[in-house]
Amino acid sequence: MPVYGLYVDGRWVASTQGKRAPDHNPADNTLIAYVHQATAPDVEAALESAQRASRAWADTRVGTKEALFFCLRDVIMTRRTEIQQILIKESGSAFKKALWEIDYVIDLIQTMVGEIRRIAGETMPTTIEGRVSMSFRQPLGVVLGICPFNSPFLLTMKKVVPAVAAGNAIIIKPSEETPLSGLLIADLFEEAGLPPGVLNVINAAVADIAPALTEDPRIKAITFTGSTRTGRLLAEGAARGLKRITLEMGGKGPLVVLRDADLDGAVRAATFGAFLHQGQVCMAGSRVIVDSSLYDEFCKRFVERTRQVKVGSPDREDTVVGPLIRISQCAFIAGQIEDAVSQGAVVRCGGGYNGSYFEPTVLTDVTPAMRIYHEESFGPVVSVLRAEDTGDALRLANDTSYGLSAAVMTENLSDAWYFAQNIEAGMVHINDSTISDEPHVPFGGVKNSGFGREGGRYSIEEMTELKWVTFQTAKPSFPF
């Protein structure tokens, strides 16, 4: 059985205490590897390495950084099939979804290469005689990235690539469910020629190492993608250390279907938004809010399309819904459905599971009294809600503690603009799915979905410090 170590200071090392954890294939729960788990001495080694490397990397010329990223892109393209197979085997990513992750990362790298030469400040007018006033951006130093399991290659690279492009060193803590994906990233960067210490990867449970990392003064910023519960704990730690933090957390995304919507288009958008990667997507459209005039017909067509969604092994090219990351999640979702049905909800299709495979499920007649109305399922389950009119649809869309991504289906420009302005979400998509992302856009949410933005120059802003500098060319005059 393969055994994988930690990646610290450009070397593959065993944990100092020899602690290891199993890594399983979610499709059949078979053991695929053992992975060393970091303890306090390993965390300290990673911190020392990153701190030391950050100084030299911050001073590295932009041309050298660009060359590194172009090489990284070529390495990824060469190892594309290998990366895809790891994503399928470890995270349960369906065949096409895994390829999409890889293509996104290639686009991300090319985007950040373009940003490297645009990390700039500005000159500013001044009211003081003989003064030149300007600003510029500097790397923070050492960044901590805590990463999720659902798109482990894409979402980890969304942290690593901007941090390194901005001149920082970064320590990555992959999800306990997908440790190999994080180590794979270290291997790719190593092949591309990244200097030792600029990237360190340490696997462990968040609770075991997060306090030591979040409160250490050498960590200047934290970037996290994951659950709202864990994000709150990290934010508390960051607050004690007065560190900046970017949080991208859960969602209960609304797809609003207004009275003049293209019904077939709405059904397609709802299907994609609900069932991509088994619904294990923070942007998932897990609530579909439909105008009462279209409600019955929408439900009929949506159920018909949902029944056609292919469930199967993630290594099959035609699979849409594969396994959930852990079997226990199936029981959690089943409990949500049981609670909803006991209070009057109707299961229109699905509702069952076999092992870690949960059937694509559509619920109707869902009310605020039910757990599933409020709780994130993180599975292939969608609730269809009836709206009496446009105002009621907006009320329902905002009736959640989350605020990541939302979508509105309408042919009416005024309604589209009204929802774009008034939905409480960080991202709103008109006539599209709730699931949408590009490497250069300001990705992020509000309310319990987090704060801060990732993507392009927005990531650069999060991972650099803006400094104001003045030069006095004439002798200044002081009042005393």
DRENBAVEX-140799 format. One record per residue (C-alpha): residue number from 0; residue in three letters; x, y, z. Coordinates in pm, 1 decimal. Each point is the difference from the previous one (the first is absolute). Layout:
! DRENBAVEX-140799
REC    n  res        px        py        pz
REC  NUM  ALA         X         Y         Z
...
! end
This chain:
! DRENBAVEX-140799
REC    n  res        px        py        pz
REC    0  MET       0.0       0.0       0.0
REC    1  PRO     149.3     339.7     -96.9
REC    2  VAL     106.6     225.5     286.7
REC    3  TYR      29.1     375.0     -60.6
REC    4  GLY     190.5     248.4     213.5
REC    5  LEU     -13.7     374.3      53.4
REC    6  TYR     155.0     257.1    -232.5
REC    7  VAL     214.6     237.4     203.9
REC    8  ASP     283.9     223.1    -118.8
REC    9  GLY       9.2    -164.7    -339.9
REC   10  ARG      35.4    -351.8     142.2
REC   11  TRP    -233.3    -296.1      42.8
REC   12  VAL      18.4     -93.4     367.9
REC   13  ALA    -172.2    -227.6     249.2
REC   14  SER    -180.3     159.8     293.1
REC   15  THR     224.0      28.4     304.3
REC   16  GLN    -226.9    -222.0     208.7
REC   17  GLY     -72.3    -246.4    -280.3
REC   18  LYS    -374.3      57.5      20.3
REC   19  ARG    -187.4    -116.9    -311.1
REC   20  ALA    -362.5       9.3    -117.0
REC   21  PRO    -176.9    -212.9    -262.0
REC   22  ASP    -130.0     146.5    -325.6
REC   23  HIS    -302.3    -173.5    -155.4
REC   24  ASN    -170.3      -6.9    -338.4
REC   25  PRO    -353.3     133.0      62.6
REC   26  ALA    -145.0    -211.8    -281.0
REC   27  ASP      58.2    -330.0     181.6
REC   28  ASN     179.2      97.7     323.5
REC   29  THR     312.4    -190.1     -99.6
REC   30  LEU     327.7     110.1     154.0
REC   31  ILE     221.0     177.9    -253.3
REC   32  ALA     285.3     136.4     214.3
REC   33  TYR     131.7      99.8     339.2
REC   34  VAL      96.5     363.3      50.7
REC   35  HIS     227.8     138.6     269.9
REC   36  GLN    -167.7     242.7     239.3
REC   37  ALA     174.1     313.1     118.9
REC   38  THR      50.7      70.4     368.4
REC   39  ALA     144.8     303.3     180.1
REC   40  PRO     364.9     -49.3    -107.8
REC   41  ASP    -106.3     -39.0    -363.4
REC   42  VAL    -208.6     317.1      15.7
REC   43  GLU     298.7     185.9     140.7
REC   44  ALA     225.9    -132.7    -275.8
REC   45  ALA    -247.4     114.9    -265.5
REC   46  LEU     -26.7     344.6     160.1
REC   47  GLU     375.2      42.1      18.3
REC   48  SER      41.4    -113.6    -358.6
REC   49  ALA    -272.6     229.2    -134.9
REC   50  GLN     125.4     298.9     197.8
REC   51  ARG     353.6     -48.3    -128.5
REC   52  ALA    -106.0     -54.4    -361.9
REC   53  SER    -248.0     288.2      -9.0
REC   54  ARG     269.5     266.4      16.8
REC   55  ALA     191.5    -120.3    -305.4
REC   56  TRP    -314.7     -78.5    -197.9
REC   57  ALA    -139.8     348.2      61.6
REC   58  ASP     310.6     144.9    -167.9
REC   59  THR     -10.8    -239.0    -297.5
REC   60  ARG     -37.0     174.4    -336.8
REC   61  VAL    -335.6     -16.5    -174.6
REC   62  GLY     154.0    -169.1    -303.8
REC   63  THR     122.6    -286.8     216.7
REC   64  LYS    -343.3     -39.5     154.8
REC   65  GLU    -167.4       3.9    -340.2
REC   66  ALA     236.8    -266.8    -129.5
REC   67  LEU     -80.9    -219.0     298.3
REC   68  PHE    -373.3      21.8     -63.8
REC   69  PHE      34.3     -70.9    -370.0
REC   70  CYS     202.5    -307.1      91.2
REC   71  LEU    -264.8    -100.0     255.6
REC   72  ARG    -269.5      27.6    -265.5
REC   73  ASP     198.1    -228.5    -230.6
REC   74  VAL      58.2    -252.6     279.4
REC   75  ILE    -373.2     -14.0      70.9
REC   76  MET     -84.5     -47.0    -366.8
REC   77  THR     253.5    -283.5     -24.1
REC   78  ARG    -134.5    -170.3     313.7
REC   79  ARG    -366.7      67.5     -74.1
REC   80  THR    -114.0    -364.2       3.7
REC   81  GLU     183.8     -72.9     324.8
REC   82  ILE    -160.7     299.4     171.3
REC   83  GLN    -343.5    -100.7    -126.7
REC   84  GLN      36.9    -352.4     137.3
REC   85  ILE     100.7     125.0     344.2
REC   86  LEU    -304.9     229.0      11.1
REC   87  ILE    -229.9    -285.0    -103.0
REC   88  LYS     152.4    -247.7     242.4
REC   89  GLU      36.7     223.5     304.7
REC   90  SER    -282.8     256.4     -18.0
REC   91  GLY    -261.4    -190.3    -202.4
REC   92  SER      14.1     260.1    -275.7
REC   93  ALA    -185.5    -112.7    -308.6
REC   94  PHE     207.8     -47.7    -315.5
REC   95  LYS     -95.7     329.5    -166.1
REC   96  LYS      -4.0     199.1     322.6
REC   97  ALA     360.4    -102.0      69.3
REC   98  LEU     105.3     119.8    -345.3
REC   99  TRP    -182.8     327.9      59.1
REC  100  GLU     201.4      54.6     318.2
REC  101  ILE     324.4     -44.7    -191.6
REC  102  ASP    -105.5     233.6    -281.2
REC  103  TYR    -103.1     263.3     254.8
REC  104  VAL     340.0     -18.1     169.9
REC  105  ILE     177.8      47.7    -332.2
REC  106  ASP    -215.3     308.3     -61.0
REC  107  LEU      72.1     116.9     355.3
REC  108  ILE     375.4     -24.4     -51.8
REC  109  GLN     -18.2     197.7    -323.9
REC  110  THR    -217.0     261.3     171.7
REC  111  MET     242.3      45.2     288.1
REC  112  VAL     299.7      26.2    -233.8
REC  113  GLY    -175.1     301.8    -145.4
REC  114  GLU     -54.1     145.7     347.7
REC  115  ILE     364.0     -28.1     108.1
REC  116  ARG     101.9     310.7    -198.8
REC  117  ARG    -304.5     191.7     119.7
REC  118  ILE      78.3     -11.6     371.9
REC  119  ALA      31.1     375.6      15.8
REC  120  GLY     -72.4     303.0     209.2
REC  121  GLU     -62.3     357.1    -109.3
REC  122  THR     119.4     354.6      34.4
REC  123  MET    -235.1     241.9     171.9
REC  124  PRO     -44.4     377.1       7.1
REC  125  THR      91.2     175.1     322.4
REC  126  THR     -65.7     332.9     169.2
REC  127  ILE     346.2      15.9     159.5
REC  128  GLU     273.6     201.8    -166.6
REC  129  GLY     281.8    -203.9    -154.5
REC  130  ARG    -152.9    -339.5      80.5
REC  131  VAL     -20.1    -302.6    -231.6
REC  132  SER    -268.9    -240.0     119.2
REC  133  MET     -36.0    -358.4    -115.9
REC  134  SER    -110.0    -349.4      98.8
REC  135  PHE     121.6    -348.3     -83.5
REC  136  ARG     -82.3    -358.6      86.8
REC  137  GLN     223.6    -242.1     186.6
REC  138  PRO     -41.1    -372.4      69.5
REC  139  LEU    -136.7     -84.4     343.5
REC  140  GLY     258.4    -267.7      73.4
REC  141  VAL    -148.6    -336.5      99.7
REC  142  VAL    -359.7     -95.2     -87.5
REC  143  LEU    -193.7    -296.6     138.8
REC  144  GLY    -241.4    -177.8    -235.9
REC  145  ILE    -256.2    -244.2     142.4
REC  146  CYS    -165.7    -189.9    -281.8
REC  147  PRO    -317.5    -204.8     -64.9
REC  148  PHE     -63.2    -345.2    -143.0
REC  149  ASN    -259.4      70.9    -266.7
REC  150  SER     226.7     149.8    -268.1
REC  151  PRO     334.8     -58.4     166.2
REC  152  PHE     221.2      75.0    -298.6
REC  153  LEU    -183.5     310.8    -117.6
REC  154  LEU     -75.4     155.0     338.2
REC  155  THR     346.6     -64.5     140.6
REC  156  MET     161.3     149.7    -309.1
REC  157  LYS    -229.0     305.5      39.6
REC  158  LYS     190.7      63.8     321.5
REC  159  VAL     351.0    -108.6     -93.9
REC  160  VAL      35.3     163.2    -341.6
REC  161  PRO    -102.3     356.1     102.4
REC  162  ALA     197.2     -17.3     324.5
REC  163  VAL     318.2    -103.0    -181.8
REC  164  ALA     -61.4     241.5    -288.2
REC  165  ALA     -29.4     284.7     250.6
REC  166  GLY     340.3     -91.1     145.3
REC  167  ASN    -107.2    -186.8     313.3
REC  168  ALA      88.1    -339.7     139.4
REC  169  ILE    -297.2    -221.2      84.5
REC  170  ILE     -74.4    -290.7     229.9
REC  171  ILE    -282.2    -223.1    -119.0
REC  172  LYS    -214.9    -217.6     224.3
REC  173  PRO    -202.9    -228.0    -235.3
REC  174  SER    -330.3    -154.2     100.0
REC  175  GLU      29.1    -318.0     205.0
REC  176  GLU    -212.7    -163.2    -271.1
REC  177  THR     232.0      88.9    -290.9
REC  178  PRO     360.4      14.9     125.2
REC  179  LEU     153.6    -137.8    -319.9
REC  180  SER    -136.0     286.8    -206.6
REC  181  GLY     190.1     249.4     212.7
REC  182  LEU     321.3    -201.4     -18.3
REC  183  LEU     -46.1     -28.5    -375.9
REC  184  ILE       6.8     380.1     -24.2
REC  185  ALA     330.3       8.8     185.8
REC  186  ASP     138.6    -258.9    -241.4
REC  187  LEU    -110.3     205.8    -301.0
REC  188  PHE     157.2     318.9     135.1
REC  189  GLU     317.8    -186.3      85.8
REC  190  GLU      27.2    -127.4    -356.8
REC  191  ALA     -59.8     353.4    -127.3
REC  192  GLY     295.3     126.2     204.7
REC  193  LEU    -156.3     184.9     296.1
REC  194  PRO     271.8      77.3     256.9
REC  195  PRO      -9.2    -201.2     326.1
REC  196  GLY    -218.4     142.5     274.2
REC  197  VAL    -224.3     217.9    -217.1
REC  198  LEU    -262.7    -276.2      16.4
REC  199  ASN     -39.3    -236.5     294.4
REC  200  VAL    -276.0    -264.3      26.0
REC  201  ILE     -89.9    -147.6     336.9
REC  202  ASN    -285.9    -244.5      43.5
REC  203  ALA    -186.9     -26.5     328.9
REC  204  ALA    -342.7      54.0     151.8
REC  205  VAL     -85.0     369.3      21.3
REC  206  ALA     -58.3     -20.7     375.2
REC  207  ASP     347.3    -146.5      54.3
REC  208  ILE     204.9     275.0    -160.3
REC  209  ALA    -222.8     300.8     -69.9
REC  210  PRO      56.9     177.8     335.7
REC  211  ALA     378.5     -19.7     -38.4
REC  212  LEU     -18.8     138.5    -352.9
REC  213  THR    -275.2     259.8      27.5
REC  214  GLU     146.6     164.1     309.0
REC  215  ASP     366.4      -9.7    -101.6
REC  216  PRO     125.8     351.9     -80.6
REC  217  ARG     191.7    -128.8    -302.8
REC  218  ILE    -331.2     -72.3    -175.3
REC  219  LYS    -114.2     330.4    -147.4
REC  220  ALA    -320.8    -110.5    -170.9
REC  221  ILE    -235.0    -297.6     -12.3
REC  222  THR    -203.0    -110.7    -298.9
REC  223  PHE    -263.3    -265.0      67.6
REC  224  THR    -260.2    -189.5    -198.9
REC  225  GLY    -228.8    -236.0     190.5
REC  226  SER    -285.3     -15.9     248.1
REC  227  THR    -142.4     301.7     177.8
REC  228  ARG      59.7    -165.2     337.4
REC  229  THR     372.9     -44.2     -62.5
REC  230  GLY      23.6     344.5    -157.8
REC  231  ARG    -138.8     161.7     314.7
REC  232  LEU     262.0    -173.0     215.3
REC  233  LEU     277.7     109.8    -234.0
REC  234  ALA    -131.5     356.3      -2.1
REC  235  GLU       9.3       4.0     380.1
REC  236  GLY     362.5    -112.6      -5.2
REC  237  ALA      87.2     255.2    -265.7
REC  238  ALA    -165.4     273.9     204.0
REC  239  ARG     212.7     -83.9     303.2
REC  240  GLY     309.4      34.6    -215.6
REC  241  LEU    -136.3     300.5    -192.0
REC  242  LYS      55.7    -180.0    -330.3
REC  243  ARG    -184.1      58.1    -322.4
REC  244  ILE    -215.5    -293.1    -108.3
REC  245  THR    -196.9     -92.4    -310.2
REC  246  LEU    -291.6    -236.8      58.8
REC  247  GLU    -189.1    -185.4    -271.8
REC  248  MET    -251.4    -218.0     178.2
REC  249  GLY    -337.5    -165.6     -45.3
REC  250  GLY    -297.6      87.8    -214.1
REC  251  LYS    -369.4     -57.6     -52.1
REC  252  GLY     -14.8     144.9    -346.8
REC  253  PRO    -335.4     111.2    -145.3
REC  254  LEU     -87.3     -44.1    -366.1
REC  255  VAL    -298.6     228.2     -57.4
REC  256  VAL    -232.8     -80.5    -292.0
REC  257  LEU    -223.3     298.8     -74.7
REC  258  ARG    -328.7      -5.8    -190.2
REC  259  ASP     153.0      86.7    -340.3
REC  260  ALA     296.5    -239.6      21.8
REC  261  ASP     104.5    -240.5    -273.7
REC  262  LEU    -126.8    -314.8     172.4
REC  263  ASP     225.3    -248.6    -176.4
REC  264  GLY     300.7     220.5      67.5
REC  265  ALA    -100.0      24.9     364.8
REC  266  VAL     -27.4    -378.6      29.1
REC  267  ARG     345.3     -48.2    -152.9
REC  268  ALA     152.3     263.6     228.5
REC  269  ALA    -165.6    -154.7     304.1
REC  270  THR     121.8    -350.0     -87.2
REC  271  PHE     359.1     109.3     -49.3
REC  272  GLY      -0.9     221.6     308.4
REC  273  ALA    -143.8    -267.0     226.8
REC  274  PHE     188.8    -310.8    -107.5
REC  275  LEU     350.0      95.8    -115.3
REC  276  HIS     245.5    -200.4     212.6
REC  277  GLN    -287.0    -158.5     192.2
REC  278  GLY    -108.8     341.4     126.3
REC  279  GLN     324.3      31.1     198.4
REC  280  VAL      53.9     354.2    -126.8
REC  281  CYS     -27.0     311.7     213.1
REC  282  MET    -171.7     178.2    -291.7
REC  283  ALA    -255.5    -279.5     -50.0
REC  284  GLY    -353.4     113.8     -80.7
REC  285  SER    -159.1    -203.9     275.7
REC  286  ARG    -310.4     221.8      12.1
REC  287  VAL    -203.2      58.4    -316.4
REC  288  ILE    -259.4     273.4      46.2
REC  289  VAL    -268.0      -6.4    -269.5
REC  290  ASP    -279.1     245.9     -75.9
REC  291  SER    -334.3    -161.6      75.1
REC  292  SER    -113.3      37.1    -363.0
REC  293  LEU     281.4    -234.0    -112.2
REC  294  TYR      36.5    -213.6     310.2
REC  295  ASP    -186.7    -314.9    -103.0
REC  296  GLU     144.1     -17.3    -350.3
REC  297  PHE     349.3      73.1     124.2
REC  298  CYS     -20.9    -277.2     260.2
REC  299  LYS    -120.6    -246.2    -262.5
REC  300  ARG     283.3      76.0    -242.5
REC  301  PHE     263.7      24.0     272.7
REC  302  VAL     -91.0    -339.2     145.0
REC  303  GLU       6.7    -156.1    -346.6
REC  304  ARG     348.4     140.0     -65.3
REC  305  THR     127.7     -95.4     344.5
REC  306  ARG     -98.1    -361.4     -57.1
REC  307  GLN     228.1      -0.2    -304.1
REC  308  VAL     307.2     110.6     196.1
REC  309  LYS     256.1    -279.1     -17.2
REC  310  VAL     115.9    -140.8     333.9
REC  311  GLY     302.8    -225.4      -5.1
REC  312  SER     370.0     -54.0      44.0
REC  313  PRO     191.4     328.3     -35.4
REC  314  ASP     247.2    -151.9    -245.5
REC  315  ARG    -275.9     -42.4    -261.6
REC  316  GLU     -14.6     282.5    -251.3
REC  317  ASP    -380.5      22.3       9.0
REC  318  THR     -32.4      17.6     379.5
REC  319  VAL    -145.6     320.3     142.7
REC  320  VAL     -63.0     -97.9     362.6
REC  321  GLY     267.6    -207.2     169.0
REC  322  PRO      64.9     -79.4     367.5
REC  323  LEU     -19.8     244.8     286.0
REC  324  ILE     331.3      53.4     173.6
REC  325  ARG    -109.8    -202.3     303.8
REC  326  ILE    -277.5    -249.6      67.7
REC  327  SER    -111.0     185.8     313.1
REC  328  GLN    -113.5     291.6    -216.0
REC  329  CYS    -265.9    -222.5    -154.7
REC  330  ALA    -154.0     -65.6     340.4
REC  331  PHE       6.5     373.0      77.9
REC  332  ILE    -184.5      84.9    -322.5
REC  333  ALA    -247.8    -283.4      53.5
REC  334  GLY     -74.5     150.1     340.7
REC  335  GLN     -71.6     337.5    -157.1
REC  336  ILE    -239.5    -161.9    -247.4
REC  337  GLU    -173.3    -204.9     268.1
REC  338  ASP     -53.6     315.1     206.3
REC  339  ALA    -140.7     185.4    -302.3
REC  340  VAL    -236.7    -281.8     -99.7
REC  341  SER    -128.2     -29.3     357.1
REC  342  GLN    -107.4     363.8     -27.4
REC  343  GLY    -166.6     -22.6    -339.2
REC  344  ALA     273.4      13.0    -263.3
REC  345  VAL     -33.9    -228.9    -302.1
REC  346  VAL     287.1    -201.3    -149.2
REC  347  ARG     -60.5      26.4    -375.1
REC  348  CYS     295.9    -221.1     -91.0
REC  349  GLY     302.4    -153.6     168.8
REC  350  GLY      33.3      10.0     374.7
REC  351  GLY     197.6    -322.0      47.0
REC  352  TYR     364.0    -101.0       2.1
REC  353  ASN     223.5    -300.7     -42.5
REC  354  GLY     334.4      14.8     176.0
REC  355  SER     138.0     347.7     -66.6
REC  356  TYR    -216.1      51.7    -310.7
REC  357  PHE    -303.4     222.0      65.3
REC  358  GLU    -274.6      18.5    -261.7
REC  359  PRO     -67.1     337.1    -165.1
REC  360  THR    -294.9     123.1     203.7
REC  361  VAL    -270.6     261.6     -50.9
REC  362  LEU    -217.5     117.6     291.4
REC  363  THR    -305.4     219.8     -31.2
REC  364  ASP    -230.6     165.0     254.1
REC  365  VAL     299.3      91.4     216.0
REC  366  THR     -70.3     254.2     276.3
REC  367  PRO     213.8     204.0     243.7
REC  368  ALA     -93.0    -241.9     280.3
REC  369  MET     216.2    -268.8    -159.9
REC  370  ARG     373.0     -48.7      59.4
REC  371  ILE      77.6     -31.1    -369.8
REC  372  TYR    -143.6     346.4     -62.3
REC  373  HIS     284.8     151.7     200.7
REC  374  GLU     279.9    -259.0      19.7
REC  375  GLU     257.5     -61.3    -268.3
REC  376  SER     -30.0    -360.0    -124.0
REC  377  PHE     318.6     -21.4    -204.9
REC  378  GLY    -152.4    -279.2    -201.7
REC  379  PRO    -216.6     -53.2    -311.6
REC  380  VAL    -321.7     132.1     155.8
REC  381  VAL    -200.8     303.5    -108.5
REC  382  SER    -308.9     164.3     149.2
REC  383  VAL    -253.1     165.9    -232.1
REC  384  LEU    -186.0     291.4     161.8
REC  385  ARG    -308.9     178.8    -129.4
REC  386  ALA       7.1     381.6     -24.3
REC  387  GLU    -323.7     194.2     -27.3
REC  388  ASP     156.4     288.5    -193.7
REC  389  THR     330.4     177.1     -66.6
REC  390  GLY      14.8     159.1     342.5
REC  391  ASP     -67.0    -331.6     170.5
REC  392  ALA     272.2    -162.1    -209.9
REC  393  LEU     254.7     255.1     122.7
REC  394  ARG    -113.9     -49.9     358.7
REC  395  LEU      48.8    -375.9     -28.5
REC  396  ALA     336.4      42.1    -170.8
REC  397  ASN     126.5     211.4     290.1
REC  398  ASP    -156.6    -216.3     271.6
REC  399  THR     326.4    -176.7      82.3
REC  400  SER     303.9      58.7     215.7
REC  401  TYR     221.5     -63.0    -303.6
REC  402  GLY      84.2     231.2    -288.8
REC  403  LEU     248.3    -143.9    -248.1
REC  404  SER    -148.2     -46.9    -347.2
REC  405  ALA    -345.4      62.4    -146.6
REC  406  ALA    -160.4     -21.5    -343.9
REC  407  VAL    -311.6     146.9    -159.0
REC  408  MET    -180.1    -122.9    -311.2
REC  409  THR    -194.3     278.3    -169.9
REC  410  GLU     -41.3     177.9    -333.1
REC  411  ASN     -92.9     325.9     173.8
REC  412  LEU     293.9     240.3      26.5
REC  413  SER    -157.2     197.4     284.4
REC  414  ASP     -58.1    -312.5     208.6
REC  415  ALA     351.0    -123.4     -75.2
REC  416  TRP     151.2     325.9     121.6
REC  417  TYR    -228.6       9.3     304.3
REC  418  PHE     119.8    -343.4     110.0
REC  419  ALA     363.3      71.8     -82.2
REC  420  GLN     -12.1     298.2     234.3
REC  421  ASN    -209.5    -149.8     279.0
REC  422  ILE      90.7    -366.8      38.1
REC  423  GLU     224.4     -38.8     303.3
REC  424  ALA     283.1    -188.3    -168.8
REC  425  GLY     356.1      66.9    -103.1
REC  426  MET     -69.6    -119.6    -354.3
REC  427  VAL    -317.3      18.1    -211.1
REC  428  HIS     -42.9    -160.5    -343.6
REC  429  ILE    -283.4      89.7    -237.4
REC  430  ASN    -132.9    -282.9    -219.3
REC  431  ASP     270.8    -237.3     115.7
REC  432  SER      73.9    -251.4     273.1
REC  433  THR     105.2      91.5     351.9
REC  434  ILE     324.3    -185.4     -75.0
REC  435  SER     231.3     228.7    -190.7
REC  436  ASP     361.6     100.3      50.6
REC  437  GLU     292.0     143.4    -195.3
REC  438  PRO     356.4      58.5     122.3
REC  439  HIS      -9.6     379.8     -30.4
REC  440  VAL    -337.5      84.3     158.0
REC  441  PRO     -68.8     111.5     361.5
REC  442  PHE    -114.2    -333.7     145.6
REC  443  GLY    -148.7       7.0     348.5
REC  444  GLY    -308.3      38.6     214.9
REC  445  VAL    -177.5     187.9     276.5
REC  446  LYS    -172.8     -95.9     325.4
REC  447  ASN      92.7    -354.1     113.3
REC  448  SER     160.9     -69.7    -336.9
REC  449  GLY     301.9     206.3      98.9
REC  450  PHE     186.4     315.1     -97.3
REC  451  GLY     292.6     104.4    -214.9
REC  452  ARG      38.9     -77.1    -369.3
REC  453  GLU     210.9    -244.3    -200.1
REC  454  GLY     100.0      26.7    -364.0
REC  455  GLY     236.5     205.3    -215.5
REC  456  ARG      91.1     339.0     140.5
REC  457  TYR    -238.3     -54.2     291.9
REC  458  SER     219.8    -283.2     126.7
REC  459  ILE     307.0     216.6     -48.5
REC  460  GLU    -160.3     273.1     211.1
REC  461  GLU     -80.7    -251.2     275.8
REC  462  MET     356.7    -135.1      -1.0
REC  463  THR     198.6     324.3      -7.7
REC  464  GLU      39.4     298.5     228.7
REC  465  LEU     -60.7     349.2    -137.7
REC  466  LYS     265.7     244.4     121.7
REC  467  TRP      -6.1     379.8     -25.5
REC  468  VAL     336.3     172.7     -59.7
REC  469  THR      88.3     368.6     -30.0
REC  470  PHE     316.3     177.2    -116.4
REC  471  GLN      63.8     356.7     109.8
REC  472  THR     191.0     189.6    -271.2
REC  473  ALA     -13.3     330.8     188.4
REC  474  LYS      63.9      67.7     364.7
REC  475  PRO    -330.1     -58.8     181.4
REC  476  SER    -154.5     265.9     218.7
REC  477  PHE    -113.4    -112.2     342.9
REC  478  PRO    -226.5     189.7     239.1
REC  479  PHE     244.9     -42.8     288.1
! end
